[in-house]
Amino acid sequence: MHKLVFLGAAAACWGLFAIFFHRDRSRYRNCYLLMIALLSLVPFILSLFDDNMVYMAMLMVCAVLLAILIVPFFLMYNGIVMMKKEGKHISHLLSLFFGIAILAGEIATVMLVLKLGLSGDDGPLASPFTIAVAFVSMTMIYISVSFLVFMLYTIFLQIVPIKKDFDYVIILGAGLLHGDQLSKLLKDRLDKAIEIYRKDPTPPVMVPSGGQGSDETIAEARAMKKYLLEKGIPEKDIMPEMRSTSTFENLKFSKELIDARGGRKYTALVTSNYHVYRALRYSKKNALACTGVGSRVAFYYWPSALIREYIAIHSEKKHALIFICGWLLNAALLIYFIT
């Protein structure tokens, strides 16, 4: 009987997530609804093992703890690789810094657990040192969980099947090398767009989007159009947007070009996989209905890029306020329990 109860609870959680996901993929609440849906599967999965439920629960806990221990060292190693391959720019060091911060949080958590375990009821739990350690622990747990929720939703967006009958494919620019050369990142976006074009039963109009930066000799869209032509895309199916200087403007000006044409406007938005979620948010702000499609990036590049996206999302006023309020609530609870 309990299996059916757990299955029903999981089905309800996934149903709720599916409803909100279908309504709007750009809403941040979807990140937490997905996490709740995933967690709802745990009791049901454990119930399938009957007498071995306790052992399976212990195995899951051990696996989670092992992952927690490995993550900071992986991130620090990734940061070193990123620095060697991409240079020492601050944005390339994010995974290194995040790994160090998580390791500091884990050490603080272990210290706090030992302190609470060794202290008696009358122990000096509220000493300045204990409070400082507790705040470091709480802060890194809070940030880590928040980032995990964001990461899982970003990955989920990449594995959801998409329709293949598009009318337009917007391809976001990514800067040019040496003023006029496509980067590997941008070529991957274009190749993904070409893949969509060739699989579509009614070939869509390609909209390479990107203006000319101060260090570029031609507009990004012009260089992208040249690449598409070289790959066999007919010129009649290419409609470049060459005014934009940011992702927001990419979508704003691309929408203007699309709206100026008649007919159906079912649109795909192609960008790097780590960037899809934020691009969808900008699409909504521009009232552009589209399906986000992510192109692959080098594995070593992905962690730092995703951390950058996480920071960008939480720099928005609304999400910054929610994030700070959540931290303050956790801080208040922490002070209540240790004093």
VOGU-3710 file (C-alpha; in Angstrom, 3 decimals, decimal comma):
1> mhklvflgaa> 0,000/0,000/0,000  2,801/2,421/0,898  4,271/1,934/-2,600  1,075/3,288/-4,133  1,121/6,240/-1,739  4,710/7,096/-2,661  3,965/6,602/-6,356  0,919/8,873/-6,104  2,939/11,573/-4,351  5,659/11,367/-6,999
11> aacwglfaif> 3,091/11,498/-9,809  1,507/14,591/-8,246  4,889/16,343/-7,977  5,819/15,516/-11,563  2,371/16,527/-12,766  2,682/19,916/-11,068  6,123/20,427/-12,592  4,856/19,421/-16,044  2,020/21,954/-15,869  4,248/24,890/-14,975
21> fhrdrsryrn> 6,992/23,767/-17,358  4,514/23,629/-20,223  3,169/27,088/-19,391  6,542/28,818/-19,312  9,988/27,230/-19,426  11,708/30,468/-18,422  10,243/30,741/-14,902  12,763/30,224/-12,108  10,244/28,349/-9,983  10,577/25,466/-12,441
31> cyllmialls> 14,072/24,840/-11,062  12,702/24,104/-7,592  9,658/22,231/-8,859  11,981/19,918/-10,786  14,078/19,334/-7,658  10,963/18,521/-5,633  9,813/16,129/-8,373  13,198/14,377/-8,390  13,244/14,071/-4,593  9,708/12,680/-4,641
41> lvpfilslfd> 11,042/9,640/-6,478  13,389/8,678/-3,639  10,749/7,255/-1,218  9,094/5,341/-4,061  12,397/3,874/-5,273  13,344/2,849/-1,732  9,937/1,237/-1,193  10,624/-1,099/-4,126  13,373/-2,812/-2,133  11,102/-3,877/0,770
51> dnmvymamlm> 13,327/-5,541/3,409  16,467/-4,003/1,910  15,076/-0,474/2,105  17,390/0,563/4,949  20,469/-0,721/3,154  19,513/1,079/-0,041  18,923/4,284/1,915  22,367/3,960/3,468  23,864/3,329/0,034  22,201/6,472/-1,328
61> vcavllaili> 23,467/8,529/1,606  27,002/7,220/1,120  26,858/7,998/-2,607  25,687/11,542/-1,888  28,395/12,090/0,724  31,054/10,773/-1,666  29,827/13,129/-4,383  29,893/16,033/-1,927  33,522/15,242/-1,081  34,557/14,925/-4,731
71> vpfflmyngi> 32,832/18,043/-6,095  35,192/20,750/-4,701  38,302/18,914/-5,888  36,771/18,405/-9,337  35,909/22,098/-9,557  39,399/23,165/-8,496  40,964/20,814/-11,039  38,575/22,098/-13,690  39,545/25,671/-12,838  43,218/24,849/-13,399
81> vmmkkegkhi> 42,419/23,206/-16,753  40,268/26,185/-17,736  43,076/28,581/-16,833  45,601/26,641/-18,950  43,318/26,416/-21,986  41,531/29,781/-21,889  43,848/32,089/-19,941  43,693/33,745/-16,522  40,656/35,964/-17,065  38,508/36,202/-13,936
91> shllslffgi> 35,543/34,511/-15,653  37,745/31,499/-16,427  38,608/31,030/-12,762  35,062/30,778/-11,426  35,076/26,990/-11,031  38,408/27,200/-9,158  37,056/29,828/-6,752  33,769/27,970/-6,321  35,616/24,739/-5,565  37,715/26,440/-2,898
101> ailageiatv> 34,611/28,028/-1,369  32,741/24,694/-1,266  35,753/22,975/0,329  35,865/25,725/2,968  32,156/25,194/3,600  32,609/21,437/3,959  35,470/21,899/6,429  33,347/24,379/8,402  30,437/21,916/8,430  32,617/19,101/9,772
111> mlvlklglsg> 34,028/21,421/12,434  30,516/22,485/13,437  29,250/18,893/13,656  32,233/17,926/15,801  31,689/20,967/18,004  28,013/20,164/18,509  28,756/16,506/19,087  31,488/17,066/21,650  29,775/19,863/23,552  27,376/19,106/26,355
121> ddgplaspft> 24,105/20,890/26,942  25,967/23,680/28,725  28,761/23,911/26,175  29,714/27,322/24,762  27,943/26,759/21,453  27,397/30,476/20,902  31,057/31,476/21,015  32,137/33,910/18,255  34,249/31,190/16,622  31,371/28,694/16,550
131> iavafvsmtm> 28,997/31,296/15,137  31,509/32,236/12,429  32,028/28,586/11,469  28,270/28,004/11,450  27,699/30,971/9,143  30,359/29,768/6,698  28,804/26,295/6,717  25,244/27,543/6,286  26,181/30,006/3,533  28,000/27,433/1,406
141> iyisvsflvf> 25,262/24,830/1,875  22,685/27,431/0,850  24,646/28,506/-2,243  25,502/24,913/-3,194  21,884/23,737/-3,012  20,723/26,789/-4,962  23,327/26,150/-7,649  22,487/22,432/-7,806  18,815/23,253/-8,371  19,772/25,662/-11,172
151> mlytiflqiv> 22,200/23,185/-12,762  19,700/20,320/-12,836  17,089/22,454/-14,575  19,649/23,679/-17,096  20,532/20,064/-17,900  16,850/19,094/-18,048  16,241/21,752/-20,709  18,774/19,964/-22,928  17,205/16,521/-22,746  13,572/17,502/-23,335
161> pikkdfdyvi> 12,530/16,419/-26,851  11,758/19,293/-29,213  9,546/19,541/-32,261  11,216/19,696/-35,666  8,836/21,927/-37,611  10,240/25,453/-37,149  9,664/28,568/-39,241  12,689/30,487/-37,945  15,957/29,619/-36,224  17,640/32,452/-34,327
171> ilgagllhgd> 21,364/31,875/-33,736  22,926/34,022/-31,021  26,329/35,508/-31,752  29,325/34,948/-29,490  32,032/37,366/-30,589  34,619/37,008/-33,370  38,294/36,109/-33,100  40,868/38,458/-34,680  38,026/40,720/-35,782  36,458/38,447/-38,386
181> qlskllkdrl> 36,964/34,764/-37,486  34,348/32,470/-35,954  35,227/30,912/-32,610  34,720/27,212/-31,911  31,844/28,178/-29,604  30,084/30,097/-32,377  30,707/27,381/-34,979  29,087/24,854/-32,653  25,994/27,081/-32,422  25,854/27,383/-36,206
191> dkaieiyrkd> 26,323/23,634/-36,667  23,417/22,965/-34,287  21,264/25,409/-36,268  22,245/23,683/-39,529  21,294/20,343/-37,973  17,847/21,732/-37,130  17,519/23,170/-40,636  18,323/19,877/-42,344  15,997/17,826/-40,144  13,065/20,187/-40,605
201> ptppvmvpsg> 10,441/18,982/-43,122  9,917/22,614/-44,209  13,329/24,354/-44,000  13,118/27,400/-41,706  14,612/30,841/-42,175  17,959/31,154/-40,418  18,454/34,352/-38,407  22,137/34,750/-37,444  22,165/37,553/-34,897  25,028/39,796/-33,873
211> gqgsdetiae> 26,291/43,297/-34,591  29,826/44,593/-35,000  31,840/45,028/-31,822  34,512/47,669/-31,301  37,242/45,062/-31,845  35,581/43,454/-34,883  36,051/44,332/-38,551  32,668/42,922/-39,652  29,339/42,234/-37,984  29,044/38,831/-36,321
221> aramkkylle> 25,896/38,083/-38,327  27,773/38,679/-41,593  30,501/36,215/-40,617  27,845/33,734/-39,498  25,989/34,112/-42,808  29,203/33,364/-44,711  29,650/30,152/-42,721  26,049/29,091/-43,371  26,498/29,695/-47,100  29,682/27,619/-47,098
231> kgipekdimp> 27,737/24,785/-45,452  25,147/24,791/-48,215  22,343/26,865/-46,716  20,625/28,824/-49,531  20,944/32,604/-49,258  17,172/32,972/-49,555  16,852/31,111/-46,238  19,241/33,421/-44,354  18,036/36,668/-42,765  20,903/38,239/-40,756
241> emrststfen> 20,312/40,632/-37,860  23,325/42,971/-37,616  22,385/45,684/-35,084  22,553/43,909/-31,717  25,301/44,314/-29,121  23,915/42,052/-26,372  21,813/38,921/-25,916  18,772/41,038/-25,076  19,199/43,033/-28,296  19,830/39,814/-30,272
251> lkfskelida> 16,324/38,731/-29,404  14,706/42,153/-29,639  15,976/42,917/-33,142  15,557/39,345/-34,388  11,920/39,476/-33,289  11,446/42,712/-35,220  12,714/41,033/-38,389  10,464/38,018/-37,862  7,396/40,109/-37,013  7,864/42,100/-40,214
261> rggrkytalv> 7,162/38,933/-42,196  3,815/37,227/-42,513  2,841/33,633/-41,848  3,511/31,328/-38,937  6,371/32,193/-36,615  7,288/29,022/-34,698  10,859/29,801/-33,653  13,889/27,920/-32,371  16,543/29,785/-30,402  20,026/28,290/-30,692
271> tsnyhvyral> 22,772/29,141/-28,246  25,337/27,251/-26,160  23,761/24,676/-23,826  24,723/26,499/-20,626  23,134/29,717/-21,954  19,697/28,395/-22,996  17,853/29,186/-19,769  18,955/32,830/-19,575  18,265/33,291/-23,290  14,722/32,014/-22,733
281> ryskknalac> 14,260/34,568/-19,963  15,323/37,372/-22,312  13,010/35,957/-24,964  10,080/36,275/-22,589  10,998/39,878/-21,806  10,869/40,543/-25,543  7,542/38,699/-25,915  9,258/36,244/-28,253  7,770/32,750/-28,051  10,479/30,233/-28,895
291> tgvgsrvafy> 12,016/26,852/-28,086  15,552/26,923/-26,676  18,063/24,543/-28,253  21,572/24,165/-26,850  24,739/23,464/-28,788  27,496/21,471/-27,151  30,539/23,057/-25,534  33,817/21,526/-24,390  33,321/19,727/-21,080  36,100/21,671/-19,347
301> ywpsalirey> 34,403/24,948/-20,339  30,934/24,086/-19,047  31,344/24,431/-15,229  32,737/27,977/-15,288  30,234/29,007/-17,959  27,334/27,638/-15,912  28,566/29,393/-12,766  28,669/32,620/-14,773  25,069/32,059/-15,866  24,034/31,376/-12,260
311> iaihsekkha> 25,620/34,644/-11,123  23,966/36,554/-13,978  20,499/35,198/-13,122  20,907/36,016/-9,436  22,164/39,503/-10,253  18,697/40,428/-11,480  16,929/42,561/-8,860  14,051/40,160/-8,255  16,199/37,060/-7,849  18,873/38,888/-5,884
321> lificgwlln> 16,184/39,978/-3,395  14,744/36,451/-3,135  18,238/35,009/-2,712  19,142/37,467/0,063  15,805/36,947/1,848  16,352/33,185/1,747  19,836/33,594/3,190  18,579/35,900/5,944  15,873/33,383/6,857  18,465/30,631/7,130
331> aalliyfit> 20,724/32,917/9,143  17,886/33,672/11,588  17,148/29,953/12,006  20,843/29,257/12,515  21,164/31,895/15,244  18,021/30,523/16,926  19,349/26,972/17,098  22,929/27,651/18,188  22,263/30,344/20,788
//
